[in-house]
Structures are given as C-alpha cells and as structure tokens.
Amino acid sequence: MPILTLNRIDDYLFFDEDECRAAGRKLAADYQNADPFPHIVLDELIDPAILRSVAERYPSLEGQTFFDRDQERFKYQFKPEAVPSGLTRNLLAELNSRAFLAFLEEMTGIAGLISDPYYSGAGLHITRAGGHLSVHADFNVHGDMKVERRLNLLVYLNEDWDPGYRGELELWDRQMKGCVRSIAPLLGKAVVFNTSLDSFHGQPDPLACPPDRDRRSIATYYYTAFTEGLENIPERSTTFQTRPGTTDRTDWRTRTSHFIKDWVPPRLQRYANRLNPF
C-alpha cells in the first residue's frame, strides 16, 4: 500500500493534509536519525500505477538540450509546462501543495517549508545511457525567491530495472571518504534528504543500460526563509566533489567562481569572471 493516498475530486488528484501529517510523524525518527545526513528511502510513497503513467508521458527529447560536461552528462530536465500530461502536472502540483509540505515538515522537523513554483532545477529528469551526475552538494539559495534550499525529493520511475544498468543514487559522508548508502532507481522508490553545503550525493557511475532504456525520475525541492540577512549567507552554485581513487575531474570552473565571490570586491567581480579560464 502507498504511504500517501491520492484522493480524487472530479478529475483532480490530491493529498489529504491530516493523512500526510500522520504519515510524516510515523517516519520522523527514522528520517532525523539517518546517516550520513538526515534522509529516508521509501519503497512506495505514491501509487505505482500513477507513476507508470507519468513515466510513459515524457516530452520528446528531439531538439532538447541536455547537460554535457565532465560533471554531468546526458541529463535532461523538464518543468511542468513542457510536459504533455495533465496527470503529471497534477502530481507535480500536489508535491508542492500545503498537504505534502505538512508531510515533509512532520517527518523532517523543519518548519515553514516553501515549495518552488519556478521548479528551479526540478520537474521531470531523464538521463540517457552513458550519463551520470557527479557527487555534489546542491545550490543553497534560490535565484528568484532568495530562500534557502533545505530538502530534496526524488521519486524514481524505472520499472524492470536491471542492477547491471547501474544508476544508483549515492549518499556520501561529509568528509568525502566513502559512499554510505546506495539506492537503486526502482519504480515507486522515493528518497527525501536534507540539503546543506556538505550533504554530498550523486549518480556518479555512467549508466550502463541499453540505448533504448534511460533513467527517469521526478525531482522537487523545498526551501525556508532565511532567519538572518541574505548578505551574510555564502551563496553557492552546485559544488561537485571528487571520489578518492577514481578519475573524477575537479570542477575548477565552479571553485574559481566561488573564490571570486568570496574574495574579490563586488565592483571587480564582473571583470574577474571574464578572466576565469575555466
């Protein structure tokens, strides 16, 4: 049975807030005490039949751009307005609803969560064969809303996923010494985790699936307002890490950009960025 029920009124599906709060409270201890940082893996958060329909109604990839650099390759992302499915748009809206925020707040202990109507970096994700996403900590400040990123939700959409295809989500310790948890991207499996400047995670090994398969997921992110002035927060873009004993490449472009933000006077940063060789 799914942890959360999607009820129906006319043709619209919705979560019940009381059910969401009760479910969140039951999971709170497991979530908040998890290692290497607060997180939880849920085998069936939402009805798999609904998720199958979402997986089948992805936008066409023809003519679409994708990430293609050493740190992330062959990954596409689509906001709701690009998705040709009313069901998918309905589900994404409910994952940003007050009821679902109540579930997250009860489970994580984080009050005042804010959903993202801009879907910055969120929506539907798809990674093709050979693609990967290096271990990283996510951006911490929403560019439009200027709020602090606190949680990630990932819901996987991959049925009959062979372990040989790889594509596991890895959660790494805060010292980047080793992977603490590896999660296969199986249909119905959901992962929620705290985001901070050292909550390192990724899908670092290239997908080994056949060309006619890919890795699909829903991603939504959640925020809170800052309790102190934004000017005191070190704003960071996605910060990739290198795993020990591997051929992972250092993301010098981002590191140099952060150095400029932290140490170059604001009036000179525009010129310093022009000189950034990466």
C-alpha positions as CSV (number, residue, x, y, z in Angstrom):
1,M,0.0,0.0,0.0
2,P,1.3,3.5,-0.8
3,I,2.3,5.6,2.2
4,L,0.2,8.6,0.9
5,T,-3.2,8.3,-0.9
6,L,-4.0,10.5,-3.9
7,N,-7.7,11.1,-3.5
8,R,-9.9,12.3,-6.3
9,I,-12.4,15.2,-6.7
10,D,-13.8,15.2,-10.3
11,D,-10.7,14.7,-12.4
12,Y,-8.2,16.2,-9.9
13,L,-6.0,14.1,-7.6
14,F,-5.0,15.5,-4.2
15,F,-3.3,14.6,-0.9
16,D,-5.2,14.8,2.4
17,E,-3.4,17.0,4.9
18,D,-4.3,15.0,8.0
19,E,-3.1,11.8,6.4
20,C,0.1,13.5,5.4
21,R,0.8,14.8,8.9
22,A,0.1,11.4,10.4
23,A,2.4,9.6,8.0
24,G,5.2,12.2,8.5
25,R,5.1,11.8,12.2
26,K,5.5,8.0,11.9
27,L,8.6,8.4,9.9
28,A,10.2,11.3,11.8
29,A,12.6,9.3,14.0
30,D,14.0,7.2,11.1
31,Y,14.5,10.3,9.0
32,Q,16.1,12.6,11.5
33,N,18.5,9.9,12.9
34,A,19.7,8.6,9.5
35,D,23.4,8.6,8.4
36,P,25.3,10.3,6.8
37,F,22.7,13.1,7.0
38,P,19.0,13.1,7.6
39,H,17.2,11.2,4.9
40,I,14.8,8.4,4.2
41,V,14.2,5.8,1.5
42,L,10.5,4.9,0.9
43,D,9.7,1.9,-1.2
44,E,6.2,3.1,-2.2
45,L,5.4,6.7,-1.4
46,I,2.8,7.0,-4.2
47,D,0.7,4.5,-6.1
48,P,3.0,2.9,-8.7
49,A,0.2,2.8,-11.3
50,I,0.2,6.6,-11.3
51,L,3.9,6.7,-11.6
52,R,3.8,4.3,-14.6
53,S,1.6,6.8,-16.3
54,V,4.0,9.6,-15.6
55,A,6.9,7.6,-16.9
56,E,5.1,6.9,-20.2
57,R,4.2,10.5,-20.9
58,Y,7.6,12.2,-21.1
59,P,8.2,15.0,-23.6
60,S,10.1,14.2,-26.8
61,L,13.8,14.6,-26.4
62,E,14.2,15.7,-30.1
63,G,15.8,19.1,-30.2
64,Q,16.1,19.3,-26.4
65,T,19.3,20.4,-24.7
66,F,21.0,18.4,-22.0
67,F,23.9,18.7,-19.6
68,D,27.1,17.6,-21.3
69,R,30.3,18.2,-19.3
70,D,32.6,16.2,-17.1
71,Q,30.5,16.6,-14.0
72,E,27.1,15.8,-15.5
73,R,26.3,14.2,-18.9
74,F,23.3,13.2,-21.0
75,K,20.8,14.6,-18.4
76,Y,17.6,16.4,-19.4
77,Q,15.1,18.2,-17.2
78,F,11.6,19.4,-17.9
79,K,9.4,21.8,-16.0
80,P,5.6,21.1,-15.8
81,E,4.8,23.4,-18.7
82,A,6.9,21.3,-21.0
83,V,5.1,18.0,-20.1
84,P,2.2,16.8,-22.3
85,S,0.3,15.1,-19.5
86,G,-2.3,16.6,-17.2
87,L,-1.7,13.8,-14.7
88,T,2.0,14.6,-14.4
89,R,1.2,18.3,-14.0
90,N,-1.4,17.4,-11.3
91,L,1.1,15.3,-9.4
92,L,3.9,17.9,-9.5
93,A,1.4,20.5,-8.2
94,E,0.4,18.2,-5.3
95,L,4.1,17.6,-4.5
96,N,4.2,21.3,-3.9
97,S,0.9,21.5,-2.1
98,R,0.2,22.5,1.5
99,A,-0.7,18.9,2.4
100,F,2.6,17.5,1.1
101,L,4.6,20.2,2.8
102,A,2.8,19.1,6.0
103,F,4.1,15.6,5.5
104,L,7.7,16.8,5.0
105,E,7.6,19.2,8.0
106,E,6.3,16.4,10.3
107,M,8.9,14.0,9.0
108,T,12.0,16.2,8.9
109,G,11.2,18.6,11.8
110,I,11.8,21.6,9.5
111,A,9.0,24.1,10.0
112,G,7.9,26.8,7.4
113,L,8.8,24.9,4.3
114,I,8.3,26.7,1.0
115,S,7.6,24.9,-2.3
116,D,9.0,26.2,-5.6
117,P,6.5,27.4,-8.3
118,Y,9.5,28.1,-10.6
119,Y,10.7,24.4,-10.4
120,S,14.3,25.6,-10.5
121,G,16.2,22.5,-11.5
122,A,13.2,20.4,-10.7
123,G,10.4,18.7,-12.6
124,L,10.9,15.5,-14.6
125,H,14.5,14.3,-15.1
126,I,15.8,11.8,-17.6
127,T,19.4,10.5,-18.1
128,R,20.4,8.6,-21.2
129,A,22.8,5.7,-21.5
130,G,26.3,6.7,-20.5
131,G,25.1,9.7,-18.5
132,H,26.0,10.5,-14.9
133,L,25.8,13.2,-12.2
134,S,29.0,13.5,-10.1
135,V,28.8,13.6,-6.3
136,H,27.9,17.1,-5.3
137,A,26.2,19.4,-2.8
138,D,23.3,21.4,-4.3
139,F,23.0,25.1,-4.8
140,N,21.8,26.6,-1.5
141,V,20.0,29.9,-2.5
142,H,17.0,30.0,-4.9
143,G,17.9,32.5,-7.6
144,D,14.4,34.1,-7.9
145,M,12.9,33.7,-4.4
146,K,16.1,34.2,-2.4
147,V,15.2,31.5,0.1
148,E,17.4,28.7,1.5
149,R,17.2,25.2,0.0
150,R,16.5,22.6,2.7
151,L,15.1,19.4,1.2
152,N,15.2,17.3,-2.0
153,L,12.6,14.8,-3.0
154,L,13.4,12.2,-5.7
155,V,10.8,9.7,-7.0
156,Y,12.0,7.1,-9.4
157,L,10.1,5.8,-12.4
158,N,12.1,2.9,-13.7
159,E,10.3,-0.4,-14.0
160,D,12.1,-3.7,-14.6
161,W,15.5,-2.0,-13.8
162,D,18.3,-4.5,-14.1
163,P,21.1,-4.0,-11.5
164,G,23.6,-4.1,-14.3
165,Y,22.2,-0.8,-15.7
166,R,23.7,0.9,-12.6
167,G,22.3,4.5,-12.0
168,E,22.2,4.2,-8.2
169,L,21.8,7.4,-6.1
170,E,24.8,7.5,-3.7
171,L,24.9,9.3,-0.4
172,W,28.5,10.1,0.7
173,D,29.8,11.0,4.1
174,R,30.6,14.6,4.9
175,Q,34.4,14.1,4.6
176,M,34.0,12.5,1.1
177,K,35.8,9.4,2.3
178,G,33.1,6.9,1.2
179,C,29.6,6.1,0.0
180,V,27.4,5.4,3.0
181,R,24.2,4.4,1.1
182,S,23.4,3.4,-2.5
183,I,19.8,3.5,-3.7
184,A,18.6,1.8,-6.9
185,P,16.3,4.0,-9.0
186,L,13.4,1.5,-9.0
187,L,9.8,2.4,-9.9
188,G,8.0,3.8,-6.8
189,K,11.1,4.3,-4.7
190,A,11.3,7.8,-3.2
191,V,14.2,9.5,-1.4
192,V,13.9,12.6,0.8
193,F,17.1,14.2,2.2
194,N,18.3,17.4,3.8
195,T,20.4,19.6,1.6
196,S,23.3,21.5,3.0
197,L,26.8,22.5,1.8
198,D,28.1,19.1,2.8
199,S,25.2,16.8,2.0
200,F,27.1,15.1,-0.8
201,H,25.2,12.9,-3.2
202,G,25.0,12.0,-6.9
203,Q,24.8,9.3,-9.5
204,P,28.5,9.2,-10.3
205,D,28.8,6.0,-12.3
206,P,27.8,6.2,-16.0
207,L,24.5,4.4,-16.9
208,A,25.2,1.0,-18.5
209,C,21.6,0.5,-19.7
210,P,20.9,-0.3,-23.4
211,P,20.3,2.6,-25.7
212,D,16.6,2.1,-25.7
213,R,16.4,2.5,-21.9
214,D,17.0,5.5,-19.7
215,R,16.8,6.6,-16.1
216,R,13.7,8.6,-15.2
217,S,12.7,10.5,-12.0
218,I,10.6,13.2,-10.5
219,A,12.5,15.9,-8.6
220,T,11.1,18.6,-6.3
221,Y,13.0,20.8,-3.9
222,Y,11.9,22.7,-0.8
223,Y,13.0,25.9,0.9
224,T,12.7,28.0,4.0
225,A,13.1,31.8,4.5
226,F,16.4,33.0,6.0
227,T,16.4,33.8,9.6
228,E,19.3,36.3,9.1
229,G,20.2,38.7,6.3
230,L,20.9,37.1,2.9
231,E,24.1,39.2,2.7
232,N,25.6,37.0,5.5
233,I,25.0,33.8,3.6
234,P,27.8,32.4,1.3
235,E,25.8,31.8,-1.9
236,R,26.9,28.6,-3.7
237,S,26.1,27.0,-7.0
238,T,26.2,23.2,-7.3
239,T,29.5,22.1,-5.9
240,F,30.9,18.8,-7.3
241,Q,33.2,16.6,-5.4
242,T,35.8,14.0,-6.5
243,R,35.8,10.5,-5.1
244,P,39.1,9.1,-3.8
245,G,40.8,6.6,-6.0
246,T,38.8,7.5,-9.1
247,T,39.2,9.5,-12.3
248,D,36.6,12.1,-11.3
249,R,37.5,15.5,-12.6
250,T,37.7,18.6,-10.4
251,D,35.2,21.3,-11.2
252,W,37.6,24.2,-11.4
253,R,35.1,26.5,-13.0
254,T,32.8,26.4,-10.0
255,R,35.6,26.5,-7.5
256,T,37.1,29.6,-9.2
257,S,33.7,31.3,-9.3
258,H,33.2,30.7,-5.6
259,F,36.7,32.1,-4.9
260,I,35.8,35.3,-6.8
261,K,32.5,35.7,-4.9
262,D,34.2,35.3,-1.6
263,W,37.5,37.3,-2.1
264,V,37.2,39.7,-5.0
265,P,35.5,43.1,-4.2
266,P,32.0,43.3,-5.7
267,R,32.8,46.1,-8.1
268,L,35.6,43.9,-9.6
269,Q,33.8,40.6,-9.8
270,R,32.4,41.1,-13.3
271,Y,36.0,41.6,-14.6
272,A,37.4,38.7,-12.6
273,N,34.7,36.4,-14.0
274,R,35.7,37.4,-17.5
275,L,39.2,36.3,-16.7
276,N,38.1,32.9,-15.3
277,P,39.9,30.5,-17.6
278,F,37.5,27.6,-16.8
